[in-house]
Amino acid sequence: MAIQLTPTRIKGSKYLLIPKDLARLLEIEDKSILNLTIEESETGQRLVYSIRERTPQDAKN
């Protein structure tokens, strides 16, 4: 399944905003941490996000 997102510009930076329904479906909350990996393919680059909950160890960093 694929969705199309348009980058949003805020103060010169570009962001990909996660639609509310998708965030709910994936259970992304304020305490979630998303890690981004960029993979090369024959058709271009692919952004791959992994999601995890923030741990007490993360608060120390």
Stockholm file with secondary structure:
# STOCKHOLM 1.0

chainA/1-61         MAIQLTPTRIKGSKYLLIPKDLARLLEIEDKSILNLTIEESETGQRLVYSIRERTPQDAKN
#=GR chainA/1-61 SS CCCCCCCEEETTEEECCCCHHHHHHTTCCTTEEEEEEEEEETTEEEEEEEEEECCHHHHHC
#=GC SS_cons        CCCCCCCEEETTEEECCCCHHHHHHTTCCTTEEEEEEEEEETTEEEEEEEEEECCHHHHHC
//
